[in-house]
């Protein structure tokens, strides 16, 4: 992973010598993660509802910042306790190519261009599909400059 990550909500994402995981405090500040703004919760809940996932209320938002060349390797989101809850992803800033595949890394990937404001929701039988982001192509977005920000909403606990 070559992106910078922070979080808000009940639990946030950290990585250290013990690996990747959710924790109630920011490892750098040793303070609880800031609460998730209500408009974030509403955005994620409404998007999930539109996609057929009723009663989704996220308790964690991972905020990933990408600059030119940054990518997210193919992975599965499997650190949450309840796989019946969907993942809701909001793209801001520079466009990026989202890879969405199968249940193994070797299965054929589909490639989707994500633009500023795009929202992707997946769950159900697709919840454990491998996915990632290709290296970000350099450019300038009129509002966010030379970066892409991704908000990923999850139900962790």
C-alpha positions as CSV (number, residue, x, y, z in Angstrom):
1,X,0.0,0.0,0.0
2,X,1.5,3.3,-1.0
3,X,-1.2,5.6,0.2
4,X,-1.5,7.7,3.4
5,X,-4.4,6.6,5.6
6,X,-6.2,8.1,8.5
7,X,-9.6,7.4,10.0
8,X,-12.6,8.7,11.8
9,X,-15.3,6.8,13.7
10,X,-15.3,4.3,16.5
11,X,-12.3,2.4,15.1
12,X,-9.5,3.4,12.8
13,X,-7.1,1.5,10.6
14,X,-3.5,1.2,11.7
15,X,-0.4,-0.7,10.6
16,X,2.7,-1.5,12.7
17,X,5.0,-4.4,13.5
18,X,1.9,-6.5,14.4
19,X,0.3,-5.9,11.0
20,X,-2.8,-4.1,9.8
21,X,-5.9,-3.9,12.0
22,X,-8.6,-1.7,13.5
23,X,-7.9,0.1,16.8
24,X,-9.9,2.6,18.9
25,X,-6.9,5.1,19.0
26,X,-4.6,6.7,16.5
27,X,-1.2,5.1,16.9
28,X,0.6,8.4,16.2
29,X,-1.4,10.6,18.7
30,X,-2.6,7.9,21.1
31,X,-5.9,9.7,21.0
32,X,-9.3,8.3,20.0
33,X,-10.2,8.8,16.3
34,X,-12.3,11.8,15.7
35,X,-16.1,11.1,15.5
36,X,-17.5,10.5,12.1
37,X,-19.4,13.5,10.9
38,X,-23.2,12.9,10.6
39,X,-23.1,13.9,6.9
40,X,-20.6,11.1,6.2
41,X,-22.8,8.6,8.0
42,X,-25.9,9.9,6.0
43,X,-24.0,9.7,2.7
44,X,-22.8,6.1,3.3
45,X,-26.2,4.9,4.6
46,X,-28.1,6.5,1.7
47,X,-25.7,5.0,-0.9
48,X,-25.9,1.6,0.6
49,X,-29.7,1.8,0.7
50,X,-29.8,2.8,-3.0
51,X,-27.7,-0.3,-3.7
52,X,-30.2,-2.5,-1.8
53,X,-28.3,-2.7,1.5
54,X,-30.9,-1.4,4.0
55,X,-30.0,-0.4,7.6
56,X,-26.3,0.1,6.9
57,X,-24.7,2.5,9.4
58,X,-21.0,2.8,9.2
59,X,-18.9,3.0,12.3
60,X,-15.5,3.5,10.6
61,X,-14.3,5.7,7.7
62,X,-10.9,5.1,6.2
63,X,-9.5,8.2,4.5
64,X,-6.9,7.3,1.9
65,X,-4.9,10.0,0.2
66,X,-3.1,9.2,-3.1
67,X,-0.5,11.2,-5.0
68,X,1.0,10.4,-8.4
69,X,2.2,6.8,-8.6
70,X,0.4,5.7,-5.4
71,X,-1.7,2.5,-5.6
72,X,-3.5,0.0,-3.6
73,X,-2.6,-3.6,-4.3
74,X,-5.3,-6.2,-4.8
75,X,-6.8,-7.2,-1.5
76,X,-9.9,-8.3,0.2
77,X,-11.6,-6.4,3.0
78,X,-11.7,-9.1,5.6
79,X,-10.9,-7.4,8.9
80,X,-14.5,-6.6,9.8
81,X,-16.6,-8.8,12.0
82,X,-19.8,-8.8,9.9
83,X,-19.3,-9.6,6.2
84,X,-23.0,-9.0,5.5
85,X,-22.5,-5.3,5.7
86,X,-21.4,-3.6,2.4
87,X,-18.4,-1.5,1.7
88,X,-19.1,2.1,0.5
89,X,-16.4,3.9,-1.3
90,X,-16.4,7.7,-2.3
91,X,-13.9,9.1,-4.7
92,X,-12.7,12.7,-4.6
93,X,-10.1,14.6,-6.6
94,X,-8.1,13.0,-9.4
95,X,-9.7,10.1,-11.4
96,X,-8.3,6.6,-10.7
97,X,-8.8,3.1,-12.1
98,X,-10.5,0.7,-9.8
99,X,-9.8,-3.0,-10.3
100,X,-12.6,-5.4,-9.2
101,X,-12.0,-9.1,-9.6
102,X,-13.0,-12.5,-8.2
103,X,-12.4,-14.5,-5.1
104,X,-8.7,-15.1,-6.0
105,X,-6.1,-12.7,-7.1
106,X,-5.6,-14.7,-10.3
107,X,-9.2,-14.2,-11.6
108,X,-9.8,-11.7,-14.3
109,X,-10.1,-8.1,-13.2
110,X,-12.6,-5.6,-14.4
111,X,-11.3,-2.0,-14.7
112,X,-13.4,1.0,-13.9
113,X,-12.5,4.7,-14.1
114,X,-13.6,6.5,-11.0
115,X,-14.2,10.2,-11.2
116,X,-14.6,12.9,-8.5
117,X,-17.9,12.3,-6.7
118,X,-18.3,8.6,-7.8
119,X,-19.7,6.3,-5.2
120,X,-19.2,2.5,-5.3
121,X,-21.0,0.1,-3.1
122,X,-20.4,-3.7,-3.0
123,X,-21.5,-6.4,-0.7
124,X,-23.5,-9.7,-0.6
125,X,-21.8,-12.3,-2.9
126,X,-19.3,-9.6,-4.0
127,X,-18.2,-8.6,-0.5
128,X,-15.0,-10.6,-0.5
129,X,-13.9,-10.0,-4.1
130,X,-10.3,-8.8,-4.6
131,X,-10.1,-5.1,-5.5
132,X,-7.5,-2.4,-5.8
133,X,-6.4,0.9,-7.4
134,X,-3.9,1.2,-10.2
135,X,-1.0,3.7,-9.8
136,X,-2.5,7.2,-9.8
137,X,-1.7,9.2,-12.9
138,X,-0.4,12.7,-12.2
139,X,-2.7,15.6,-12.9
140,X,-4.4,18.5,-11.2
141,X,-8.0,18.5,-9.9
142,X,-9.6,21.9,-9.8
143,X,-10.6,21.5,-6.1
144,X,-8.1,19.1,-4.6
145,X,-5.0,19.7,-6.6
146,X,-2.6,16.8,-7.4
147,X,-4.3,14.1,-5.2
148,X,-7.1,11.7,-4.9
149,X,-8.9,11.1,-1.7
150,X,-11.0,8.1,-1.1
151,X,-13.5,7.7,1.8
152,X,-14.2,4.0,2.6
153,X,-17.1,3.4,4.9
154,X,-17.4,0.1,6.8
155,X,-19.3,-1.6,9.6
156,X,-16.4,-2.9,11.7
157,X,-18.1,-3.9,15.0
